[in-house]
Amino acid sequence: QVQLAESGGGLVQAGGSLRLSCAASGSSLSSYVMGWFRQAPGKEREFVAVLSRSGGTTYYADSVKGRFTISRDNAKNTVYLQMNSLKPEDTAVYYCAASNRRPGRVLTVDYYDTRSNSYDYWGQGTQVTVSS
């Protein structure tokens, strides 16, 4: 079992950048497919980005493609979400999550990795607010 803790959220002006961190304990993050999701007030939780177990494959929601980057530092057992060119519509609580689904799959990600119900472990979330 893995415990996840996000940090790095805050208030930023439109066009600015933030880097979110998701620190893990209890297990190595390389054993999991790692995802970032976000939830804005009054909206459903939505997929943002996913990273394969190998760390070599990523996939992004269209709304963040080209602006956000997911990555992992194995030595620190931490996953990051670098967010650039932030927009007011990026305002949300951001969650990292770990998936045990299909444990033999190392190199790839698939459609189901964009679904929140594919994930077994979640952090508590960190608030990101982008002002216009």
N, CA, C and O atoms as CSV, one atom per row, in Angstrom:
chain,resi,resn,atom,element,x,y,z
A,1,GLN,N,N,0.840,-1.182,0.000
A,1,GLN,CA,C,0.000,0.000,0.000
A,1,GLN,C,C,0.884,1.244,0.000
A,1,GLN,O,O,1.950,1.262,0.616
A,2,VAL,N,N,0.432,2.273,-0.693
A,2,VAL,CA,C,1.202,3.502,-0.807
A,2,VAL,C,C,0.384,4.664,-0.255
A,2,VAL,O,O,-0.833,4.725,-0.430
A,3,GLN,N,N,1.073,5.580,0.412
A,3,GLN,CA,C,0.445,6.807,0.883
A,3,GLN,C,C,0.986,7.965,0.042
A,3,GLN,O,O,2.185,8.048,-0.225
A,4,LEU,N,N,0.085,8.852,-0.368
A,4,LEU,CA,C,0.436,9.953,-1.260
A,4,LEU,C,C,0.128,11.283,-0.589
A,4,LEU,O,O,-0.892,11.429,0.084
A,5,ALA,N,N,1.019,12.248,-0.778
A,5,ALA,CA,C,0.820,13.577,-0.204
A,5,ALA,C,C,1.226,14.634,-1.218
A,5,ALA,O,O,2.392,14.724,-1.602
A,6,GLU,N,N,0.247,15.440,-1.652
A,6,GLU,CA,C,0.519,16.503,-2.612
A,6,GLU,C,C,0.955,17.775,-1.898
A,6,GLU,O,O,0.602,18.013,-0.743
A,7,SER,N,N,1.726,18.581,-2.607
A,7,SER,CA,C,2.112,19.906,-2.137
A,7,SER,C,C,2.430,20.771,-3.348
A,7,SER,O,O,2.527,20.282,-4.473
A,8,GLY,N,N,2.590,22.063,-3.097
A,8,GLY,CA,C,3.001,22.964,-4.158
A,8,GLY,C,C,1.911,23.836,-4.739
A,8,GLY,O,O,2.181,24.682,-5.591
A,9,GLY,N,N,0.686,23.642,-4.291
A,9,GLY,CA,C,-0.386,24.484,-4.793
A,9,GLY,C,C,-0.283,25.896,-4.246
A,9,GLY,O,O,0.531,26.180,-3.366
A,10,GLY,N,N,-1.124,26.781,-4.783
A,10,GLY,CA,C,-1.117,28.160,-4.316
A,10,GLY,C,C,-1.868,29.061,-5.260
A,10,GLY,O,O,-2.595,28.607,-6.143
A,11,LEU,N,N,-1.678,30.354,-5.055
A,11,LEU,CA,C,-2.314,31.376,-5.879
A,11,LEU,C,C,-1.277,31.926,-6.858
A,11,LEU,O,O,-0.169,32.289,-6.464
A,12,VAL,N,N,-1.648,31.984,-8.129
A,12,VAL,CA,C,-0.731,32.465,-9.159
A,12,VAL,C,C,-1.525,33.262,-10.180
A,12,VAL,O,O,-2.709,33.005,-10.396
A,13,GLN,N,N,-0.873,34.225,-10.803
A,13,GLN,CA,C,-1.541,34.991,-11.853
A,13,GLN,C,C,-1.569,34.207,-13.156
A,13,GLN,O,O,-0.731,33.337,-13.392
A,14,ALA,N,N,-2.533,34.525,-13.987
A,14,ALA,CA,C,-2.616,33.897,-15.303
A,14,ALA,C,C,-1.301,34.100,-16.057
A,14,ALA,O,O,-0.716,35.183,-16.048
A,15,GLY,N,N,-0.860,33.032,-16.703
A,15,GLY,CA,C,0.416,33.052,-17.399
A,15,GLY,C,C,1.583,32.565,-16.563
A,15,GLY,O,O,2.676,32.339,-17.084
A,16,GLY,N,N,1.356,32.403,-15.272
A,16,GLY,CA,C,2.408,31.964,-14.372
A,16,GLY,C,C,2.570,30.456,-14.355
A,16,GLY,O,O,1.930,29.732,-15.117
A,17,SER,N,N,3.451,29.997,-13.458
A,17,SER,CA,C,3.777,28.574,-13.363
A,17,SER,C,C,3.731,28.105,-11.913
A,17,SER,O,O,3.944,28.879,-10.980
A,18,LEU,N,N,3.450,26.832,-11.756
A,18,LEU,CA,C,3.540,26.146,-10.466
A,18,LEU,C,C,4.043,24.739,-10.725
A,18,LEU,O,O,3.834,24.178,-11.800
A,19,ARG,N,N,4.707,24.176,-9.729
A,19,ARG,CA,C,5.071,22.768,-9.788
A,19,ARG,C,C,4.474,22.052,-8.587
A,19,ARG,O,O,4.798,22.351,-7.437
A,20,LEU,N,N,3.611,21.118,-8.872
A,20,LEU,CA,C,3.015,20.293,-7.823
A,20,LEU,C,C,3.877,19.059,-7.591
A,20,LEU,O,O,4.446,18.498,-8.527
A,21,SER,N,N,3.965,18.650,-6.343
A,21,SER,CA,C,4.692,17.447,-5.972
A,21,SER,C,C,3.745,16.454,-5.331
A,21,SER,O,O,2.785,16.833,-4.660
A,22,CYS,N,N,4.024,15.185,-5.546
A,22,CYS,CA,C,3.259,14.098,-4.929
A,22,CYS,C,C,4.278,13.134,-4.344
A,22,CYS,O,O,4.851,12.311,-5.057
A,23,ALA,N,N,4.498,13.245,-3.034
A,23,ALA,CA,C,5.477,12.411,-2.360
A,23,ALA,C,C,4.815,11.128,-1.873
A,23,ALA,O,O,3.710,11.152,-1.331
A,24,ALA,N,N,5.502,10.016,-2.073
A,24,ALA,CA,C,4.939,8.717,-1.712
A,24,ALA,C,C,5.722,8.083,-0.578
A,24,ALA,O,O,6.925,8.295,-0.432
A,25,SER,N,N,5.017,7.304,0.216
A,25,SER,CA,C,5.644,6.498,1.259
A,25,SER,C,C,4.957,5.145,1.292
A,25,SER,O,O,3.788,5.021,0.925
A,26,GLY,N,N,5.684,4.139,1.729
A,26,GLY,CA,C,5.115,2.816,1.873
A,26,GLY,C,C,5.380,1.898,0.702
A,26,GLY,O,O,5.311,0.677,0.846
A,27,SER,N,N,5.681,2.463,-0.456
A,27,SER,CA,C,5.914,1.654,-1.645
A,27,SER,C,C,6.562,2.523,-2.710
A,27,SER,O,O,6.448,3.749,-2.682
A,28,SER,N,N,7.242,1.879,-3.644
A,28,SER,CA,C,7.891,2.617,-4.729
A,28,SER,C,C,6.864,3.024,-5.783
A,28,SER,O,O,6.033,2.218,-6.200
A,29,LEU,N,N,6.933,4.277,-6.206
A,29,LEU,CA,C,5.998,4.757,-7.218
A,29,LEU,C,C,6.218,4.102,-8.574
A,29,LEU,O,O,5.322,4.125,-9.417
A,30,SER,N,N,7.365,3.531,-8.797
A,30,SER,CA,C,7.612,2.853,-10.074
A,30,SER,C,C,6.773,1.575,-10.212
A,30,SER,O,O,6.729,0.980,-11.289
A,31,SER,N,N,6.120,1.157,-9.146
A,31,SER,CA,C,5.232,0.005,-9.198
A,31,SER,C,C,3.833,0.362,-9.684
A,31,SER,O,O,3.006,-0.526,-9.898
A,32,TYR,N,N,3.560,1.649,-9.861
A,32,TYR,CA,C,2.209,2.111,-10.160
A,32,TYR,C,C,2.187,2.977,-11.427
A,32,TYR,O,O,3.166,3.641,-11.765
A,33,VAL,N,N,1.067,2.947,-12.096
A,33,VAL,CA,C,0.735,3.998,-13.042
A,33,VAL,C,C,0.295,5.196,-12.210
A,33,VAL,O,O,-0.549,5.061,-11.324
A,34,MET,N,N,0.859,6.361,-12.489
A,34,MET,CA,C,0.576,7.548,-11.695
A,34,MET,C,C,-0.214,8.562,-12.507
A,34,MET,O,O,0.110,8.854,-13.659
A,35,GLY,N,N,-1.251,9.088,-11.884
A,35,GLY,CA,C,-2.078,10.076,-12.561
A,35,GLY,C,C,-2.263,11.333,-11.734
A,35,GLY,O,O,-2.157,11.320,-10.508
A,36,TRP,N,N,-2.545,12.422,-12.440
A,36,TRP,CA,C,-2.979,13.668,-11.813
A,36,TRP,C,C,-4.404,13.953,-12.289
A,36,TRP,O,O,-4.707,13.836,-13.477
A,37,PHE,N,N,-5.249,14.318,-11.374
A,37,PHE,CA,C,-6.622,14.699,-11.650
A,37,PHE,C,C,-6.894,16.050,-10.984
A,37,PHE,O,O,-6.127,16.496,-10.131
A,38,ARG,N,N,-7.975,16.683,-11.375
A,38,ARG,CA,C,-8.342,17.939,-10.731
A,38,ARG,C,C,-9.861,18.036,-10.631
A,38,ARG,O,O,-10.595,17.422,-11.405
A,39,GLN,N,N,-10.307,18.818,-9.664
A,39,GLN,CA,C,-11.742,19.015,-9.470
A,39,GLN,C,C,-11.996,20.469,-9.130
A,39,GLN,O,O,-11.519,20.975,-8.114
A,40,ALA,N,N,-12.746,21.129,-9.982
A,40,ALA,CA,C,-13.146,22.506,-9.753
A,40,ALA,C,C,-14.480,22.522,-9.009
A,40,ALA,O,O,-15.225,21.544,-9.058
A,41,PRO,N,N,-14.785,23.613,-8.329
A,41,PRO,CA,C,-16.050,23.683,-7.586
A,41,PRO,C,C,-17.251,23.433,-8.485
A,41,PRO,O,O,-17.379,24.037,-9.550
A,42,GLY,N,N,-18.129,22.538,-8.049
A,42,GLY,CA,C,-19.339,22.251,-8.795
A,42,GLY,C,C,-19.143,21.375,-10.009
A,42,GLY,O,O,-20.086,21.147,-10.766
A,43,LYS,N,N,-17.917,20.872,-10.212
A,43,LYS,CA,C,-17.639,20.036,-11.373
A,43,LYS,C,C,-17.143,18.667,-10.941
A,43,LYS,O,O,-16.719,18.468,-9.803
A,44,GLU,N,N,-17.205,17.721,-11.884
A,44,GLU,CA,C,-16.692,16.393,-11.593
A,44,GLU,C,C,-15.162,16.393,-11.666
A,44,GLU,O,O,-14.548,17.249,-12.303
A,45,ARG,N,N,-14.576,15.410,-10.996
A,45,ARG,CA,C,-13.135,15.248,-11.072
A,45,ARG,C,C,-12.754,14.878,-12.499
A,45,ARG,O,O,-13.398,14.032,-13.118
A,46,GLU,N,N,-11.708,15.511,-13.022
A,46,GLU,CA,C,-11.310,15.250,-14.388
A,46,GLU,C,C,-9.832,14.886,-14.486
A,46,GLU,O,O,-9.002,15.311,-13.682
A,47,PHE,N,N,-9.545,14.091,-15.496
A,47,PHE,CA,C,-8.195,13.646,-15.769
A,47,PHE,C,C,-7.333,14.803,-16.254
A,47,PHE,O,O,-7.793,15.673,-16.993
A,48,VAL,N,N,-6.059,14.797,-15.820
A,48,VAL,CA,C,-5.110,15.808,-16.263
A,48,VAL,C,C,-3.927,15.163,-16.997
A,48,VAL,O,O,-3.612,15.536,-18.127
A,49,ALA,N,N,-3.273,14.185,-16.338
A,49,ALA,CA,C,-2.066,13.601,-16.928
A,49,ALA,C,C,-1.807,12.235,-16.311
A,49,ALA,O,O,-2.243,11.954,-15.195
A,50,VAL,N,N,-1.086,11.380,-17.052
A,50,VAL,CA,C,-0.746,10.052,-16.557
A,50,VAL,C,C,0.672,9.706,-16.981
A,50,VAL,O,O,1.156,10.146,-18.023
A,51,LEU,N,N,1.333,8.897,-16.136
A,51,LEU,CA,C,2.719,8.472,-16.364
A,51,LEU,C,C,2.780,6.963,-16.209
A,51,LEU,O,O,2.250,6.413,-15.243
A,52,SER,N,N,3.422,6.290,-17.155
A,52,SER,CA,C,3.553,4.838,-17.081
A,52,SER,C,C,4.504,4.425,-15.958
A,52,SER,O,O,5.230,5.247,-15.398
A,53,ARG,N,N,4.480,3.132,-15.647
A,53,ARG,CA,C,5.375,2.619,-14.602
A,53,ARG,C,C,6.848,2.848,-14.965
A,53,ARG,O,O,7.672,3.130,-14.094
A,54,SER,N,N,7.165,2.725,-16.237
A,54,SER,CA,C,8.555,2.928,-16.670
A,54,SER,C,C,8.982,4.389,-16.576
A,54,SER,O,O,10.172,4.699,-16.519
A,55,GLY,N,N,7.996,5.278,-16.563
A,55,GLY,CA,C,8.293,6.713,-16.593
A,55,GLY,C,C,8.528,7.242,-17.984
A,55,GLY,O,O,8.782,8.433,-18.164
A,56,GLY,N,N,8.446,6.361,-18.981
A,56,GLY,CA,C,8.765,6.777,-20.336
A,56,GLY,C,C,7.583,7.164,-21.195
A,56,GLY,O,O,7.763,7.701,-22.288
A,57,THR,N,N,6.379,6.903,-20.721
A,57,THR,CA,C,5.181,7.215,-21.504
A,57,THR,C,C,4.265,8.119,-20.696
A,57,THR,O,O,3.988,7.874,-19.522
A,58,THR,N,N,3.803,9.172,-21.363
A,58,THR,CA,C,2.886,10.111,-20.737
A,58,THR,C,C,1.691,10.356,-21.655
A,58,THR,O,O,1.745,10.114,-22.861
A,59,TYR,N,N,0.623,10.839,-21.051
A,59,TYR,CA,C,-0.554,11.216,-21.831
A,59,TYR,C,C,-1.238,12.334,-21.077
A,59,TYR,O,O,-1.286,12.338,-19.847
A,60,TYR,N,N,-1.780,13.309,-21.851
A,60,TYR,CA,C,-2.365,14.495,-21.231
A,60,TYR,C,C,-3.769,14.769,-21.749
A,60,TYR,O,O,-4.113,14.414,-22.877
A,61,ALA,N,N,-4.561,15.397,-20.915
A,61,ALA,CA,C,-5.841,15.920,-21.386
A,61,ALA,C,C,-5.571,17.022,-22.404
A,61,ALA,O,O,-4.581,17.746,-22.305
A,62,ASP,N,N,-6.454,17.137,-23.371
A,62,ASP,CA,C,-6.266,18.150,-24.408
A,62,ASP,C,C,-6.160,19.556,-23.818
A,62,ASP,O,O,-5.444,20.409,-24.344
A,63,SER,N,N,-6.873,19.783,-22.734
A,63,SER,CA,C,-6.917,21.119,-22.146
A,63,SER,C,C,-5.581,21.562,-21.555
A,63,SER,O,O,-5.367,22.756,-21.346
A,64,VAL,N,N,-4.677,20.615,-21.281
A,64,VAL,CA,C,-3.389,20.960,-20.667
A,64,VAL,C,C,-2.199,20.594,-21.541
A,64,VAL,O,O,-1.060,20.919,-21.206
A,65,LYS,N,N,-2.450,19.929,-22.645
A,65,LYS,CA,C,-1.367,19.457,-23.508
A,65,LYS,C,C,-0.527,20.643,-23.973
A,65,LYS,O,O,-1.054,21.663,-24.417
A,66,GLY,N,N,0.792,20.485,-23.860
A,66,GLY,CA,C,1.706,21.554,-24.256
A,66,GLY,C,C,1.995,22.543,-23.155
A,66,GLY,O,O,2.910,23.356,-23.284
A,67,ARG,N,N,1.231,22.494,-22.061
A,67,ARG,CA,C,1.441,23.421,-20.941
A,67,ARG,C,C,1.886,22.694,-19.672
A,67,ARG,O,O,2.663,23.235,-18.886
A,68,PHE,N,N,1.398,21.482,-19.474
A,68,PHE,CA,C,1.702,20.712,-18.259
A,68,PHE,C,C,2.634,19.554,-18.605
A,68,PHE,O,O,2.604,19.022,-19.715
A,69,THR,N,N,3.466,19.174,-17.627
A,69,THR,CA,C,4.362,18.037,-17.796
A,69,THR,C,C,4.370,17.204,-16.527
A,69,THR,O,O,4.592,17.722,-15.433
A,70,ILE,N,N,4.125,15.908,-16.683
A,70,ILE,CA,C,4.200,14.971,-15.563
A,70,ILE,C,C,5.556,14.274,-15.612
A,70,ILE,O,O,6.049,13.922,-16.683
A,71,SER,N,N,6.155,14.078,-14.426
A,71,SER,CA,C,7.454,13.423,-14.366
A,71,SER,C,C,7.618,12.760,-13.010
A,71,SER,O,O,6.802,12.955,-12.109
A,72,ARG,N,N,8.669,11.984,-12.875
A,72,ARG,CA,C,8.900,11.256,-11.617
A,72,ARG,C,C,10.380,11.273,-11.290
A,72,ARG,O,O,11.223,11.150,-12.179
A,73,ASP,N,N,10.694,11.427,-10.013
A,73,ASP,CA,C,12.053,11.301,-9.493
A,73,ASP,C,C,12.086,10.050,-8.638
A,73,ASP,O,O,11.551,10.038,-7.530
A,74,ASN,N,N,12.714,8.991,-9.147
A,74,ASN,CA,C,12.708,7.716,-8.429
A,74,ASN,C,C,13.462,7.816,-7.097
A,74,ASN,O,O,13.057,7.209,-6.106
A,75,ALA,N,N,14.540,8.570,-7.078
A,75,ALA,CA,C,15.338,8.690,-5.847
A,75,ALA,C,C,14.530,9.335,-4.725
A,75,ALA,O,O,14.705,9.004,-3.552
A,76,LYS,N,N,13.644,10.257,-5.096
A,76,LYS,CA,C,12.821,10.939,-4.091
A,76,LYS,C,C,11.442,10.301,-3.954
A,76,LYS,O,O,10.645,10.705,-3.108
A,77,ASN,N,N,11.168,9.301,-4.794
A,77,ASN,CA,C,9.860,8.638,-4.788
A,77,ASN,C,C,8.729,9.675,-4.868
A,77,ASN,O,O,7.769,9.647,-4.099
A,78,THR,N,N,8.887,10.572,-5.815
A,78,THR,CA,C,7.974,11.704,-5.948
A,78,THR,C,C,7.595,11.888,-7.417
A,78,THR,O,O,8.436,11.768,-8.308
A,79,VAL,N,N,6.337,12.176,-7.648
A,79,VAL,CA,C,5.831,12.530,-8.974
A,79,VAL,C,C,5.531,14.025,-8.985
A,79,VAL,O,O,5.065,14.588,-7.994
A,80,TYR,N,N,5.804,14.649,-10.110
A,80,TYR,CA,C,5.604,16.087,-10.240
A,80,TYR,C,C,4.601,16.398,-11.348
A,80,TYR,O,O,4.389,15.609,-12.269
A,81,LEU,N,N,4.000,17.562,-11.225
A,81,LEU,CA,C,3.215,18.122,-12.315
A,81,LEU,C,C,3.674,19.565,-12.489
A,81,LEU,O,O,3.332,20.440,-11.694
A,82,GLN,N,N,4.451,19.799,-13.537
A,82,GLN,CA,C,4.890,21.150,-13.860
A,82,GLN,C,C,3.801,21.811,-14.693
A,82,GLN,O,O,3.405,21.295,-15.738
A,83,MET,N,N,3.323,22.950,-14.223
A,83,MET,CA,C,2.212,23.634,-14.882
A,83,MET,C,C,2.686,25.019,-15.326
A,83,MET,O,O,3.039,25.861,-14.500
A,84,ASN,N,N,2.688,25.235,-16.616
A,84,ASN,CA,C,3.106,26.513,-17.191
A,84,ASN,C,C,1.932,27.170,-17.909
A,84,ASN,O,O,0.928,26.523,-18.206
A,85,SER,N,N,2.074,28.445,-18.178
A,85,SER,CA,C,1.037,29.200,-18.901
A,85,SER,C,C,-0.329,28.965,-18.296
A,85,SER,O,O,-1.293,28.677,-19.004
A,86,LEU,N,N,-0.406,29.088,-17.004
A,86,LEU,CA,C,-1.650,28.784,-16.302
A,86,LEU,C,C,-2.762,29.747,-16.683
A,86,LEU,O,O,-2.532,30.925,-16.956
A,87,LYS,N,N,-3.979,29.205,-16.693
A,87,LYS,CA,C,-5.176,29.950,-17.052
A,87,LYS,C,C,-6.158,29.910,-15.890
A,87,LYS,O,O,-6.099,28.987,-15.078
A,88,PRO,N,N,-7.056,30.882,-15.787
A,88,PRO,CA,C,-8.056,30.842,-14.710
A,88,PRO,C,C,-8.853,29.539,-14.695
A,88,PRO,O,O,-9.246,29.074,-13.625
A,89,GLU,N,N,-9.095,28.947,-15.854
A,89,GLU,CA,C,-9.856,27.698,-15.893
A,89,GLU,C,C,-9.072,26.496,-15.366
A,89,GLU,O,O,-9.626,25.402,-15.253
A,90,ASP,N,N,-7.793,26.684,-15.043
A,90,ASP,CA,C,-7.016,25.628,-14.382
A,90,ASP,C,C,-7.252,25.601,-12.873
A,90,ASP,O,O,-6.766,24.702,-12.186
A,91,THR,N,N,-7.984,26.566,-12.359
A,91,THR,CA,C,-8.265,26.621,-10.931
A,91,THR,C,C,-9.040,25.389,-10.492
A,91,THR,O,O,-10.099,25.082,-11.040
A,92,ALA,N,N,-8.503,24.681,-9.494
A,92,ALA,CA,C,-9.107,23.435,-9.024
A,92,ALA,C,C,-8.282,22.896,-7.863
A,92,ALA,O,O,-7.195,23.390,-7.564
A,93,VAL,N,N,-8.824,21.877,-7.223
A,93,VAL,CA,C,-8.023,21.061,-6.315
A,93,VAL,C,C,-7.402,19.950,-7.157
A,93,VAL,O,O,-8.094,19.245,-7.891
A,94,TYR,N,N,-6.094,19.811,-7.038
A,94,TYR,CA,C,-5.357,18.826,-7.817
A,94,TYR,C,C,-4.993,17.632,-6.937
A,94,TYR,O,O,-4.509,17.784,-5.816
A,95,TYR,N,N,-5.240,16.444,-7.478
A,95,TYR,CA,C,-4.993,15.196,-6.763
A,95,TYR,C,C,-4.018,14.328,-7.556
A,95,TYR,O,O,-4.108,14.245,-8.781
A,96,CYS,N,N,-3.091,13.685,-6.856
A,96,CYS,CA,C,-2.333,12.624,-7.501
A,96,CYS,C,C,-2.929,11.288,-7.074
A,96,CYS,O,O,-3.540,11.175,-6.011
A,97,ALA,N,N,-2.744,10.292,-7.912
A,97,ALA,CA,C,-3.332,8.986,-7.670
A,97,ALA,C,C,-2.435,7.897,-8.233
A,97,ALA,O,O,-1.694,8.119,-9.191
A,98,ALA,N,N,-2.509,6.720,-7.628
A,98,ALA,CA,C,-1.699,5.577,-8.035
A,98,ALA,C,C,-2.608,4.411,-8.390
A,98,ALA,O,O,-3.574,4.119,-7.685
A,99,SER,N,N,-2.280,3.746,-9.502
A,99,SER,CA,C,-3.089,2.640,-9.984
A,99,SER,C,C,-2.304,1.340,-9.989
A,99,SER,O,O,-1.170,1.278,-10.464
A,100,ASN,N,N,-2.942,0.292,-9.444
A,100,ASN,CA,C,-2.397,-1.063,-9.467
A,100,ASN,C,C,-2.882,-1.862,-10.671
A,100,ASN,O,O,-2.488,-3.015,-10.846
A,101,ARG,N,N,-3.723,-1.270,-11.492
A,101,ARG,CA,C,-4.377,-2.022,-12.558
A,101,ARG,C,C,-3.366,-2.595,-13.543
A,101,ARG,O,O,-2.446,-1.898,-13.971
A,102,ARG,N,N,-3.536,-3.859,-13.901
A,102,ARG,CA,C,-2.661,-4.560,-14.847
A,102,ARG,C,C,-1.199,-4.400,-14.441
A,102,ARG,O,O,-0.451,-3.709,-15.133
A,103,PRO,N,N,-0.770,-5.015,-13.347
A,103,PRO,CA,C,0.572,-4.775,-12.799
A,103,PRO,C,C,1.711,-5.165,-13.715
A,103,PRO,O,O,2.829,-4.688,-13.521
A,104,GLY,N,N,1.475,-6.020,-14.719
A,104,GLY,CA,C,2.547,-6.393,-15.630
A,104,GLY,C,C,2.822,-5.383,-16.718
A,104,GLY,O,O,3.761,-5.540,-17.498
A,105,ARG,N,N,2.007,-4.346,-16.773
A,105,ARG,CA,C,2.125,-3.352,-17.849
A,105,ARG,C,C,3.068,-2.257,-17.386
A,105,ARG,O,O,2.760,-1.506,-16.460
A,106,VAL,N,N,4.219,-2.172,-18.038
A,106,VAL,CA,C,5.272,-1.265,-17.582
A,106,VAL,C,C,5.441,-0.076,-18.512
A,106,VAL,O,O,5.638,1.048,-18.050
A,107,LEU,N,N,5.369,-0.309,-19.804
A,107,LEU,CA,C,5.778,0.711,-20.770
A,107,LEU,C,C,4.645,1.613,-21.242
A,107,LEU,O,O,4.898,2.724,-21.708
A,108,THR,N,N,3.410,1.158,-21.129
A,108,THR,CA,C,2.320,1.862,-21.801
A,108,THR,C,C,1.281,2.389,-20.825
A,108,THR,O,O,1.231,2.002,-19.658
A,109,VAL,N,N,0.459,3.281,-21.345
A,109,VAL,CA,C,-0.749,3.722,-20.662
A,109,VAL,C,C,-1.899,3.526,-21.637
A,109,VAL,O,O,-1.677,3.419,-22.843
A,110,ASP,N,N,-3.124,3.476,-21.128
A,110,ASP,CA,C,-4.266,3.281,-22.012
A,110,ASP,C,C,-5.446,4.135,-21.565
A,110,ASP,O,O,-5.348,4.906,-20.610
A,111,TYR,N,N,-6.547,3.983,-22.264
A,111,TYR,CA,C,-7.732,4.810,-22.025
A,111,TYR,C,C,-8.164,4.754,-20.570
A,111,TYR,O,O,-8.526,5.775,-19.985
A,112,TYR,N,N,-8.126,3.559,-19.981
A,112,TYR,CA,C,-8.662,3.402,-18.631
A,112,TYR,C,C,-7.810,4.128,-17.602
A,112,TYR,O,O,-8.265,4.372,-16.484
A,113,ASP,N,N,-6.596,4.473,-17.958
A,113,ASP,CA,C,-5.743,5.256,-17.061
A,113,ASP,C,C,-6.198,6.705,-16.963
A,113,ASP,O,O,-5.700,7.446,-16.115
A,114,THR,N,N,-7.119,7.118,-17.799
A,114,THR,CA,C,-7.687,8.462,-17.709
A,114,THR,C,C,-8.962,8.480,-16.863
A,114,THR,O,O,-9.569,9.534,-16.672
A,115,ARG,N,N,-9.361,7.318,-16.360
A,115,ARG,CA,C,-10.584,7.201,-15.577
A,115,ARG,C,C,-10.243,7.147,-14.091
A,115,ARG,O,O,-9.391,6.359,-13.680
A,116,SER,N,N,-10.895,7.969,-13.290
A,116,SER,CA,C,-10.550,8.040,-11.866
A,116,SER,C,C,-10.832,6.726,-11.148
A,116,SER,O,O,-10.156,6.404,-10.171
A,117,ASN,N,N,-11.815,5.964,-11.612
A,117,ASN,CA,C,-12.133,4.712,-10.928
A,117,ASN,C,C,-11.124,3.600,-11.211
A,117,ASN,O,O,-11.277,2.490,-10.702
A,118,SER,N,N,-10.089,3.883,-12.019
A,118,SER,CA,C,-9.001,2.926,-12.234
A,118,SER,C,C,-7.916,3.041,-11.169
A,118,SER,O,O,-6.991,2.229,-11.133
A,119,TYR,N,N,-8.024,4.042,-10.304
A,119,TYR,CA,C,-6.956,4.340,-9.351
A,119,TYR,C,C,-7.314,3.854,-7.953
A,119,TYR,O,O,-8.455,3.961,-7.504
A,120,ASP,N,N,-6.291,3.312,-7.276
A,120,ASP,CA,C,-6.505,2.662,-5.994
A,120,ASP,C,C,-6.161,3.565,-4.811
A,120,ASP,O,O,-6.744,3.426,-3.735
A,121,TYR,N,N,-5.227,4.481,-5.003
A,121,TYR,CA,C,-4.738,5.315,-3.899
A,121,TYR,C,C,-4.748,6.780,-4.340
A,121,TYR,O,O,-4.412,7.113,-5.477
A,122,TRP,N,N,-5.143,7.640,-3.402
A,122,TRP,CA,C,-5.283,9.064,-3.685
A,122,TRP,C,C,-4.638,9.892,-2.583
A,122,TRP,O,O,-4.631,9.510,-1.413
A,123,GLY,N,N,-4.096,11.036,-2.990
A,123,GLY,CA,C,-3.654,12.004,-2.012
A,123,GLY,C,C,-4.819,12.856,-1.538
A,123,GLY,O,O,-5.961,12.657,-1.952
A,124,GLN,N,N,-4.513,13.812,-0.662
A,124,GLN,CA,C,-5.556,14.642,-0.068
A,124,GLN,C,C,-5.903,15.845,-0.938
A,124,GLN,O,O,-6.925,16.496,-0.720
A,125,GLY,N,N,-5.065,16.140,-1.914
A,125,GLY,CA,C,-5.324,17.255,-2.817
A,125,GLY,C,C,-4.601,18.525,-2.399
A,125,GLY,O,O,-4.291,18.738,-1.226
A,126,THR,N,N,-4.342,19.360,-3.397
A,126,THR,CA,C,-3.722,20.666,-3.155
A,126,THR,C,C,-4.428,21.694,-4.035
A,126,THR,O,O,-4.679,21.438,-5.213
A,127,GLN,N,N,-4.748,22.858,-3.466
A,127,GLN,CA,C,-5.533,23.862,-4.168
A,127,GLN,C,C,-4.625,24.691,-5.081
A,127,GLN,O,O,-3.566,25.164,-4.671
A,128,VAL,N,N,-5.067,24.850,-6.320
A,128,VAL,CA,C,-4.418,25.753,-7.273
A,128,VAL,C,C,-5.446,26.798,-7.688
A,128,VAL,O,O,-6.533,26.462,-8.158
A,129,THR,N,N,-5.097,28.049,-7.514
A,129,THR,CA,C,-5.979,29.149,-7.891
A,129,THR,C,C,-5.224,30.074,-8.834
A,129,THR,O,O,-4.145,30.571,-8.512
A,130,VAL,N,N,-5.815,30.294,-10.009
A,130,VAL,CA,C,-5.194,31.149,-11.023
A,130,VAL,C,C,-6.073,32.379,-11.191
A,130,VAL,O,O,-7.243,32.281,-11.560
A,131,SER,N,N,-5.494,33.524,-10.916
A,131,SER,CA,C,-6.246,34.777,-11.028
A,131,SER,C,C,-6.042,35.397,-12.412
A,131,SER,O,O,-4.989,35.256,-13.032
A,132,SER,N,N,-7.084,36.087,-12.869
A,132,SER,CA,C,-7.018,36.690,-14.208
A,132,SER,C,C,-6.474,38.113,-14.143
A,132,SER,O,O,-6.349,38.773,-15.174
